[in-house]
Amino acid sequence: MNGFLGGMPPAEQLMTLNRDDRDGCLVLIVHGEVDLSTGSRLMEAGSEALHQAAGRPVVLDLSGVDFLSSSGMGLLVALHDEGRTMRTPLRVVVDETRSVIRPIRTMGLDEVLALFGSLDEALTA
């Protein structure tokens, strides 16, 4: 027995978020899993970043994400739409070698989101 209610660790252990300001961009670095249990934390942090950026680009670095569920993909679209409404660009970093890129491409989100292969690319775009 692992001691977690229902056998699942808390959302804070499934996904970590770190925030940084780099090269005129507000950066959110995500590690772990983005799914129904962690999505609300990411949505809150992403929305807050978009509001605080005040027109500066927000970079959402998913290169450390191991799993992206359909609810996580919906969250990315919602953040993209919120940024567009606020005229604050959202740039999403997805490592081409990770399993996260496959569902994004399968759902056609690579045609909607501004995707970058590295944090450096997103910062200099």
Phi and psi in degrees as a GROMACS rama.xvg file:
@    title "Ramachandran Plot"
@    xaxis  label "Phi"
@    yaxis  label "Psi"
@TYPE xy
-93.3391  -5.55422  ASN-2
85.0032  -4.81169  GLY-3
-90.885  139.998  PHE-4
-59.2421  123.471  LEU-5
72.683  9.25279  GLY-6
80.2361  2.38395  GLY-7
-107.784  137.159  MET-8
-70.3286  160.324  PRO-9
-61.6438  153.393  PRO-10
-55.8811  -31.5877  ALA-11
-63.8584  -25.3241  GLU-12
-88.8339  -22.8616  GLN-13
-79.507  -27.7676  LEU-14
-146.373  133.846  MET-15
-115.977  148.172  THR-16
-125.86  133.777  LEU-17
-129.738  145.747  ASN-18
-120.844  143.736  ARG-19
-150.789  155.309  ASP-20
-110.841  121.781  ASP-21
-140.355  132.181  ARG-22
47.7841  42.1359  ASP-23
79.269  7.47799  GLY-24
-117.982  148.58  CYS-25
-93.4121  124.364  LEU-26
-114.879  129.721  VAL-27
-111.015  120.26  LEU-28
-105.451  122.845  ILE-29
-114.024  135.219  VAL-30
-129.384  141.319  HIS-31
109.255  -132.533  GLY-32
-117.787  137.382  GLU-33
-114.728  106.395  VAL-34
-148.705  -165.414  ASP-35
-60.0559  -35.6489  LEU-36
-78.1151  -21.7719  SER-37
-112.526  -14.3391  THR-38
-58.6267  -37.9129  GLY-39
-63.1487  -36.9151  SER-40
-63.8413  -43.1759  ARG-41
-68.2151  -40.2973  LEU-42
-62.3941  -43.6608  MET-43
-63.5329  -46.9745  GLU-44
-65.7912  -40.6567  ALA-45
-66.7386  -43.5499  GLY-46
-63.9547  -42.343  SER-47
-62.3194  -42.4901  GLU-48
-62.6716  -43.1564  ALA-49
-61.229  -40.89  LEU-50
-68.9691  -40.7113  HIS-51
-74.7808  -25.1542  GLN-52
-68.4809  -27.2275  ALA-53
50.1201  52.3728  ALA-54
95.431  -19.5533  GLY-55
-71.4904  151.435  ARG-56
-64.1988  144.408  PRO-57
-109.818  126.504  VAL-58
-106.409  123.173  VAL-59
-104.978  103.34  LEU-60
-89.4616  104.734  ASP-61
-100.659  13.9452  LEU-62
-64.9226  -17.1592  SER-63
-101.35  13.0741  GLY-64
-90.8679  130.93  VAL-65
-93.8337  -25.5068  ASP-66
-145.802  132.584  PHE-67
-129.345  111.972  LEU-68
-84.231  174.993  SER-69
-63.28  -36.0031  SER-70
-66.4582  -34.2868  SER-71
-65.273  -38.174  GLY-72
-67.3184  -38.1529  MET-73
-62.5853  -37.1139  GLY-74
-63.3592  -41.1037  LEU-75
-61.812  -41.3739  LEU-76
-65.608  -41.7788  VAL-77
-61.92  -42.9218  ALA-78
-66.1627  -40.4643  LEU-79
-58.5891  -47.9419  HIS-80
-63.8075  -40.8252  ASP-81
-62.7345  -43.7468  GLU-82
-62.8403  -41.0571  GLY-83
-64.1143  -42.5  ARG-84
-60.6764  -37.4937  THR-85
-87.934  -1.19064  MET-86
59.2583  37.5461  ARG-87
-120.272  108.212  THR-88
-66.1116  137.806  PRO-89
-106.774  123.097  LEU-90
-113.581  130.583  ARG-91
-113.399  124.44  VAL-92
-96.1856  123.032  VAL-93
-134.553  120.776  VAL-94
-69.257  124.676  ASP-95
-60.7973  -21.8775  GLU-96
-90.3897  -7.15067  THR-97
-88.378  159.314  ARG-98
-70.9485  -11.425  SER-99
-69.6687  -32.0312  VAL-100
-67.2517  -31.212  ILE-101
-61.2818  -52.1491  ARG-102
-64.3719  -31.8502  PRO-103
-62.3975  -45.5332  ILE-104
-69.9072  -40.1919  ARG-105
-58.6697  -39.1752  THR-106
-85.1079  -2.10851  MET-107
77.324  13.9234  GLY-108
-73.391  -14.9971  LEU-109
-67.3615  -15.4747  ASP-110
-90.1713  -13.0554  GLU-111
-104.752  -47.5815  VAL-112
-84.7364  151.14  LEU-113
-85.5005  97.7599  ALA-114
-97.6401  143.652  LEU-115
-135.976  147.26  PHE-116
-82.1964  -13.8488  GLY-117
-152.323  160.763  SER-118
-62.6508  -41.2387  LEU-119
-58.8121  -42.8362  ASP-120
-61.6448  -43.4569  GLU-121
-66.6115  -37.0584  ALA-122
-69.1792  -32.825  LEU-123
-96.353  0.23299  THR-124
